[in-house]
Amino acid sequence: MSIDALPAGLGIGWRSEISGIISQLPGLAFCEVIAESIGDHAPERLTALGVPVVTHGIALSLGGAEPVEPHRIAHLERVASMLGSPIVSEHVAFVRADGIEAGHLLPVPRTREALTVLARNITRTQDGLSVPLAVENIAALFDWPDDELTESEFLTELVERTGVCLVLDIANVHANARNRRRDPWIELTRLPLERIAYCHIAGGTVRDGFYHDTHTASVPEEVLELLRTFTAAGHRPPLMLERDGHYPPEHELFDELDAISDSAGLTRITPNRLLGRTT
């Protein structure tokens, strides 16, 4: 499957709360919308952007023991068709078991049995979509005690089995490395980087000594530095900011987007009229 579905540049996760600010971004390369937030009609402010829109699911539960539910795949396909999405994305995670909803993205045990189940669910989903599927590495506060594979081994074998693309969440790599006292750059380089469709970047918070991927704070300097190293190594896939809750004032969000653009060596996408800003 193609990994060139999106244009290079900086995008943002579309949220209705900041849709007015997003509409002011003249250099926006693409955006991503949560599929479960879309009903029968796409928001006018979203379609008026005139940029590619990724359909991003959060409820498929690809890593669940049960087969993915056909109606959830059908919803992803319907939203992608409505928006003209060039790609659909979901998570390497499960969100329900025995009909009980967790309300969170939970890590899949990195066992060969779980890998087989995950690959089967991904294949079922791919069969129900008319565009490529990409899956995202998640942040997790724990590892399962029966893990047989490292995250990089698990994801590498997954993409080899299914041909699925990867949404590389750089902030999640940082979070997992920090919480496990590992080197984030080494952890990142071990992933199947040749299969990246696009990248996420976001901010989080530290509580009780652990870094939580909350998307409610500005991207920290450590994550920006990891992005700089990633870019300096020659990796320049499409990149987007995720922000969920605690939305900042307009000028602060523009400053955050500028910081990301500068770290990744991208042209700024914010209006240069604001605060005397120049590109």
PATORVO-295337 format. One record per residue (C-alpha): residue number from 0; residue in three letters; x, y, z. Coordinates in steps of 0.05 Angstrom, whole numbers, plus 5000, padded with zeros to 4 digits. Example, Ala and Ser with C-alpha at 12.3 -4.5 7.8 and 13.67 -1.06 7.14 Angstrom:
BEGIN
+-----+-----+------+------+------+
|   i |  aa |    x |    y |    z |
+-----+-----+------+------+------+
|   0 | ALA | 5246 | 4910 | 5156 |
|   1 | SER | 5273 | 4979 | 5143 |
+-----+-----+------+------+------+
END
This chain:
BEGIN
+-----+-----+------+------+------+
|   i |  aa |    x |    y |    z |
+-----+-----+------+------+------+
|   0 | MET | 5000 | 5000 | 5000 |
|   1 | SER | 5023 | 5070 | 4984 |
|   2 | ILE | 5057 | 5112 | 5037 |
|   3 | ASP | 5054 | 5175 | 4994 |
|   4 | ALA | 4980 | 5191 | 5005 |
|   5 | LEU | 4992 | 5259 | 5038 |
|   6 | PRO | 5030 | 5321 | 5016 |
|   7 | ALA | 5094 | 5339 | 5054 |
|   8 | GLY | 5085 | 5395 | 5104 |
|   9 | LEU | 5051 | 5410 | 5170 |
|  10 | GLY | 4980 | 5391 | 5187 |
|  11 | ILE | 4936 | 5393 | 5249 |
|  12 | GLY | 4882 | 5350 | 5281 |
|  13 | TRP | 4815 | 5384 | 5265 |
|  14 | ARG | 4773 | 5398 | 5327 |
|  15 | SER | 4709 | 5439 | 5326 |
|  16 | GLU | 4734 | 5480 | 5386 |
|  17 | ILE | 4792 | 5508 | 5346 |
|  18 | SER | 4762 | 5504 | 5277 |
|  19 | GLY | 4761 | 5579 | 5271 |
|  20 | ILE | 4836 | 5583 | 5285 |
|  21 | ILE | 4850 | 5526 | 5237 |
|  22 | SER | 4813 | 5562 | 5182 |
|  23 | GLN | 4864 | 5618 | 5188 |
|  24 | LEU | 4924 | 5573 | 5170 |
|  25 | PRO | 4942 | 5591 | 5099 |
|  26 | GLY | 4998 | 5541 | 5093 |
|  27 | LEU | 4962 | 5481 | 5122 |
|  28 | ALA | 4983 | 5417 | 5086 |
|  29 | PHE | 4928 | 5370 | 5112 |
|  30 | CYS | 4886 | 5356 | 5172 |
|  31 | GLU | 4860 | 5295 | 5209 |
|  32 | VAL | 4790 | 5286 | 5237 |
|  33 | ILE | 4764 | 5236 | 5289 |
|  34 | ALA | 4718 | 5190 | 5250 |
|  35 | GLU | 4672 | 5179 | 5309 |
|  36 | SER | 4659 | 5254 | 5313 |
|  37 | ILE | 4629 | 5255 | 5243 |
|  38 | GLY | 4555 | 5241 | 5233 |
|  39 | ASP | 4514 | 5243 | 5170 |
|  40 | HIS | 4545 | 5308 | 5146 |
|  41 | ALA | 4615 | 5335 | 5148 |
|  42 | PRO | 4625 | 5402 | 5184 |
|  43 | GLU | 4626 | 5460 | 5134 |
|  44 | ARG | 4688 | 5490 | 5166 |
|  45 | LEU | 4725 | 5424 | 5155 |
|  46 | THR | 4707 | 5416 | 5082 |
|  47 | ALA | 4719 | 5489 | 5068 |
|  48 | LEU | 4793 | 5482 | 5085 |
|  49 | GLY | 4808 | 5454 | 5016 |
|  50 | VAL | 4863 | 5407 | 5041 |
|  51 | PRO | 4867 | 5331 | 5046 |
|  52 | VAL | 4831 | 5303 | 5107 |
|  53 | VAL | 4854 | 5239 | 5141 |
|  54 | THR | 4798 | 5197 | 5173 |
|  55 | HIS | 4825 | 5176 | 5241 |
|  56 | GLY | 4789 | 5123 | 5281 |
|  57 | ILE | 4793 | 5112 | 5356 |
|  58 | ALA | 4740 | 5057 | 5368 |
|  59 | LEU | 4758 | 5000 | 5321 |
|  60 | SER | 4797 | 4960 | 5374 |
|  61 | LEU | 4843 | 4927 | 5324 |
|  62 | GLY | 4881 | 4893 | 5379 |
|  63 | GLY | 4820 | 4862 | 5412 |
|  64 | ALA | 4811 | 4787 | 5415 |
|  65 | GLU | 4744 | 4792 | 5380 |
|  66 | PRO | 4739 | 4805 | 5305 |
|  67 | VAL | 4732 | 4878 | 5287 |
|  68 | GLU | 4658 | 4896 | 5280 |
|  69 | PRO | 4637 | 4906 | 5207 |
|  70 | HIS | 4594 | 4967 | 5223 |
|  71 | ARG | 4655 | 5003 | 5251 |
|  72 | ILE | 4695 | 4989 | 5188 |
|  73 | ALA | 4636 | 5012 | 5147 |
|  74 | HIS | 4634 | 5078 | 5186 |
|  75 | LEU | 4707 | 5091 | 5172 |
|  76 | GLU | 4696 | 5077 | 5098 |
|  77 | ARG | 4634 | 5122 | 5096 |
|  78 | VAL | 4670 | 5180 | 5129 |
|  79 | ALA | 4731 | 5171 | 5085 |
|  80 | SER | 4687 | 5171 | 5024 |
|  81 | MET | 4648 | 5232 | 5047 |
|  82 | LEU | 4713 | 5272 | 5060 |
|  83 | GLY | 4752 | 5244 | 5001 |
|  84 | SER | 4805 | 5219 | 5050 |
|  85 | PRO | 4869 | 5193 | 5017 |
|  86 | ILE | 4883 | 5149 | 5077 |
|  87 | VAL | 4849 | 5121 | 5140 |
|  88 | SER | 4886 | 5112 | 5206 |
|  89 | GLU | 4874 | 5075 | 5271 |
|  90 | HIS | 4914 | 5050 | 5331 |
|  91 | VAL | 4954 | 4989 | 5351 |
|  92 | ALA | 4910 | 4981 | 5412 |
|  93 | PHE | 4846 | 4952 | 5439 |
|  94 | VAL | 4790 | 4991 | 5471 |
|  95 | ARG | 4739 | 4938 | 5491 |
|  96 | ALA | 4735 | 4865 | 5514 |
|  97 | ASP | 4673 | 4822 | 5524 |
|  98 | GLY | 4631 | 4882 | 5507 |
|  99 | ILE | 4661 | 4926 | 5561 |
| 100 | GLU | 4687 | 4993 | 5537 |
| 101 | ALA | 4753 | 5015 | 5568 |
| 102 | GLY | 4748 | 5088 | 5548 |
| 103 | HIS | 4823 | 5087 | 5533 |
| 104 | LEU | 4872 | 5061 | 5482 |
| 105 | LEU | 4902 | 5000 | 5516 |
| 106 | PRO | 4967 | 4967 | 5494 |
| 107 | VAL | 4965 | 4900 | 5458 |
| 108 | PRO | 5007 | 4845 | 5490 |
| 109 | ARG | 5068 | 4837 | 5445 |
| 110 | THR | 5060 | 4762 | 5438 |
| 111 | ARG | 5059 | 4722 | 5373 |
| 112 | GLU | 4987 | 4701 | 5387 |
| 113 | ALA | 4966 | 4774 | 5395 |
| 114 | LEU | 5005 | 4792 | 5333 |
| 115 | THR | 4966 | 4741 | 5293 |
| 116 | VAL | 4899 | 4768 | 5319 |
| 117 | LEU | 4919 | 4840 | 5305 |
| 118 | ALA | 4943 | 4823 | 5235 |
| 119 | ARG | 4877 | 4788 | 5221 |
| 120 | ASN | 4837 | 4848 | 5244 |
| 121 | ILE | 4879 | 4895 | 5203 |
| 122 | THR | 4869 | 4852 | 5141 |
| 123 | ARG | 4794 | 4852 | 5152 |
| 124 | THR | 4795 | 4927 | 5159 |
| 125 | GLN | 4837 | 4936 | 5096 |
| 126 | ASP | 4788 | 4893 | 5058 |
| 127 | GLY | 4732 | 4941 | 5078 |
| 128 | LEU | 4768 | 5005 | 5058 |
| 129 | SER | 4778 | 5035 | 4990 |
| 130 | VAL | 4840 | 5074 | 5012 |
| 131 | PRO | 4904 | 5053 | 5049 |
| 132 | LEU | 4903 | 5040 | 5124 |
| 133 | ALA | 4957 | 5065 | 5172 |
| 134 | VAL | 4964 | 5044 | 5245 |
| 135 | GLU | 4993 | 5086 | 5301 |
| 136 | ASN | 5040 | 5067 | 5357 |
| 137 | ILE | 5008 | 5087 | 5424 |
| 138 | ALA | 5036 | 5112 | 5490 |
| 139 | ALA | 5028 | 5061 | 5546 |
| 140 | LEU | 5045 | 5065 | 5620 |
| 141 | PHE | 5058 | 4991 | 5626 |
| 142 | ASP | 5082 | 4930 | 5588 |
| 143 | TRP | 5048 | 4862 | 5593 |
| 144 | PRO | 5089 | 4811 | 5632 |
| 145 | ASP | 5082 | 4758 | 5577 |
| 146 | ASP | 5110 | 4803 | 5522 |
| 147 | GLU | 5153 | 4762 | 5474 |
| 148 | LEU | 5174 | 4817 | 5426 |
| 149 | THR | 5199 | 4888 | 5432 |
| 150 | GLU | 5155 | 4943 | 5404 |
| 151 | SER | 5200 | 4951 | 5343 |
| 152 | GLU | 5200 | 4876 | 5330 |
| 153 | PHE | 5125 | 4873 | 5338 |
| 154 | LEU | 5110 | 4932 | 5291 |
| 155 | THR | 5161 | 4909 | 5239 |
| 156 | GLU | 5131 | 4840 | 5234 |
| 157 | LEU | 5061 | 4871 | 5233 |
| 158 | VAL | 5076 | 4915 | 5172 |
| 159 | GLU | 5111 | 4857 | 5138 |
| 160 | ARG | 5051 | 4811 | 5147 |
| 161 | THR | 4997 | 4861 | 5128 |
| 162 | GLY | 5030 | 4915 | 5085 |
| 163 | VAL | 4998 | 4966 | 5130 |
| 164 | CYS | 5028 | 5036 | 5135 |
| 165 | LEU | 5051 | 5068 | 5200 |
| 166 | VAL | 5029 | 5132 | 5235 |
| 167 | LEU | 5092 | 5147 | 5275 |
| 168 | ASP | 5073 | 5185 | 5338 |
| 169 | ILE | 5139 | 5218 | 5357 |
| 170 | ALA | 5111 | 5242 | 5424 |
| 171 | ASN | 5090 | 5171 | 5441 |
| 172 | VAL | 5161 | 5146 | 5427 |
| 173 | HIS | 5186 | 5199 | 5476 |
| 174 | ALA | 5133 | 5181 | 5528 |
| 175 | ASN | 5147 | 5107 | 5527 |
| 176 | ALA | 5223 | 5116 | 5528 |
| 177 | ARG | 5220 | 5167 | 5585 |
| 178 | ASN | 5175 | 5123 | 5627 |
| 179 | ARG | 5220 | 5062 | 5616 |
| 180 | ARG | 5285 | 5101 | 5623 |
| 181 | ARG | 5307 | 5087 | 5552 |
| 182 | ASP | 5338 | 5129 | 5497 |
| 183 | PRO | 5281 | 5155 | 5454 |
| 184 | TRP | 5325 | 5163 | 5392 |
| 185 | ILE | 5348 | 5091 | 5395 |
| 186 | GLU | 5276 | 5068 | 5405 |
| 187 | LEU | 5253 | 5110 | 5346 |
| 188 | THR | 5307 | 5085 | 5298 |
| 189 | ARG | 5287 | 5013 | 5311 |
| 190 | LEU | 5217 | 5023 | 5284 |
| 191 | PRO | 5199 | 5007 | 5211 |
| 192 | LEU | 5210 | 5079 | 5188 |
| 193 | GLU | 5206 | 5061 | 5114 |
| 194 | ARG | 5131 | 5049 | 5124 |
| 195 | ILE | 5113 | 5118 | 5152 |
| 196 | ALA | 5052 | 5150 | 5122 |
| 197 | TYR | 5054 | 5211 | 5167 |
| 198 | CYS | 5074 | 5231 | 5238 |
| 199 | HIS | 5038 | 5257 | 5300 |
| 200 | ILE | 5068 | 5304 | 5350 |
| 201 | ALA | 5035 | 5328 | 5415 |
| 202 | GLY | 5046 | 5351 | 5485 |
| 203 | GLY | 5033 | 5317 | 5551 |
| 204 | THR | 5039 | 5324 | 5626 |
| 205 | VAL | 5081 | 5292 | 5681 |
| 206 | ARG | 5043 | 5262 | 5740 |
| 207 | ASP | 5072 | 5219 | 5795 |
| 208 | GLY | 5137 | 5214 | 5757 |
| 209 | PHE | 5105 | 5188 | 5693 |
| 210 | TYR | 5096 | 5224 | 5628 |
| 211 | HIS | 5024 | 5221 | 5604 |
| 212 | ASP | 5006 | 5233 | 5531 |
| 213 | THR | 4947 | 5280 | 5543 |
| 214 | HIS | 4949 | 5326 | 5482 |
| 215 | THR | 4929 | 5382 | 5529 |
| 216 | ALA | 4996 | 5419 | 5534 |
| 217 | SER | 5046 | 5449 | 5486 |
| 218 | VAL | 5097 | 5402 | 5455 |
| 219 | PRO | 5155 | 5399 | 5504 |
| 220 | GLU | 5226 | 5416 | 5484 |
| 221 | GLU | 5248 | 5343 | 5491 |
| 222 | VAL | 5198 | 5322 | 5438 |
| 223 | LEU | 5218 | 5380 | 5393 |
| 224 | GLU | 5290 | 5359 | 5400 |
| 225 | LEU | 5272 | 5287 | 5381 |
| 226 | LEU | 5237 | 5316 | 5320 |
| 227 | ARG | 5299 | 5357 | 5302 |
| 228 | THR | 5343 | 5294 | 5306 |
| 229 | PHE | 5292 | 5255 | 5265 |
| 230 | THR | 5291 | 5309 | 5211 |
| 231 | ALA | 5366 | 5318 | 5211 |
| 232 | ALA | 5373 | 5243 | 5197 |
| 233 | GLY | 5336 | 5255 | 5131 |
| 234 | HIS | 5265 | 5235 | 5151 |
| 235 | ARG | 5213 | 5286 | 5125 |
| 236 | PRO | 5145 | 5253 | 5124 |
| 237 | PRO | 5081 | 5294 | 5132 |
| 238 | LEU | 5074 | 5318 | 5204 |
| 239 | MET | 5015 | 5341 | 5245 |
| 240 | LEU | 4999 | 5370 | 5314 |
| 241 | GLU | 4948 | 5338 | 5359 |
| 242 | ARG | 4913 | 5381 | 5411 |
| 243 | ASP | 4854 | 5357 | 5453 |
| 244 | GLY | 4828 | 5401 | 5509 |
| 245 | HIS | 4857 | 5460 | 5546 |
| 246 | TYR | 4859 | 5496 | 5479 |
| 247 | PRO | 4905 | 5556 | 5482 |
| 248 | PRO | 4892 | 5626 | 5456 |
| 249 | GLU | 4902 | 5635 | 5381 |
| 250 | HIS | 4971 | 5667 | 5386 |
| 251 | GLU | 4997 | 5611 | 5431 |
| 252 | LEU | 4973 | 5557 | 5383 |
| 253 | PHE | 5006 | 5594 | 5325 |
| 254 | ASP | 5070 | 5598 | 5365 |
| 255 | GLU | 5068 | 5523 | 5378 |
| 256 | LEU | 5057 | 5509 | 5304 |
| 257 | ASP | 5116 | 5555 | 5287 |
| 258 | ALA | 5160 | 5518 | 5337 |
| 259 | ILE | 5142 | 5452 | 5305 |
| 260 | SER | 5155 | 5479 | 5235 |
| 261 | ASP | 5222 | 5507 | 5255 |
| 262 | SER | 5243 | 5442 | 5289 |
| 263 | ALA | 5224 | 5401 | 5228 |
| 264 | GLY | 5254 | 5450 | 5177 |
| 265 | LEU | 5185 | 5464 | 5147 |
| 266 | THR | 5156 | 5528 | 5120 |
| 267 | ARG | 5112 | 5560 | 5173 |
| 268 | ILE | 5038 | 5553 | 5161 |
| 269 | THR | 5012 | 5609 | 5206 |
| 270 | PRO | 4988 | 5677 | 5182 |
| 271 | ASN | 5049 | 5722 | 5180 |
| 272 | ARG | 5007 | 5783 | 5195 |
| 273 | LEU | 5000 | 5762 | 5268 |
| 274 | LEU | 5047 | 5793 | 5318 |
| 275 | GLY | 5092 | 5818 | 5262 |
| 276 | ARG | 5109 | 5745 | 5246 |
| 277 | THR | 5151 | 5731 | 5184 |
| 278 | THR | 5163 | 5666 | 5149 |
+-----+-----+------+------+------+
END
